Amino acid sequence: MYKAAAAQGYPYASQLYAAGRGTARDVIEAYALIELAEATIDPSQIKELKAFKSQLAAELSPERIAQARKRAREIRPDAFSRRPW
């Protein structure tokens, strides 16, 4: 359910994954959902998520960040092919 919300532009689903609310805690999935939000939402709408993304990045190795970015593209590949801004 949260992945569907994130794919439709609801960036706060990432916080639910990071906290383990309603789902198992998954920092990689949370990071992936922020990546997806950044690709699909006007950047002015996600300023507060930048700090949250930095917090998550501090918990992840570069390899795991790469894994999260790959996961974001698996969730919604079309989101990364074109950005309107």
Secondary structure, 3 states (H helix, E strand, C coil): CHHHHHHCCCCCHHHHHHHCCCCCCCHHHHHHHHHHHHHHCCHHHCHHHHHHHHHHHHHCCHHHHHHHHHHHHHHCHHHHCCCCC
